[in-house]
């Protein structure tokens, strides 16, 4: 089933901000930022879109990172780094701080 337009736009922003793909170290802060703006179902719809076509190990890593966002605080530097990448990709909800 195709993603709703708003989620498709978010996937587009993610791909623009991370044209070479999201590095593993950015998964948890990325999904935490998404979770602060979206419902769990919306975040996991985006996860499913991102893992489509990935090798099974990468897909599992992405899913585990999305689930880990509720497991504790994140480093401010990690969140700021991901926020800046998303802003560079045009995401209006992730303006860089400072």
Secondary structure, 3 states (H helix, E strand, C coil): CCCCHHHHHHHHHHHHHCCCCCCHHHHHHHHHHHHHHCCHHHHHHHHHHHHCCCCHHHHHHHHHHHHHCCCCCCCHHHHHHHHHHHHHCCCCCCCCCC
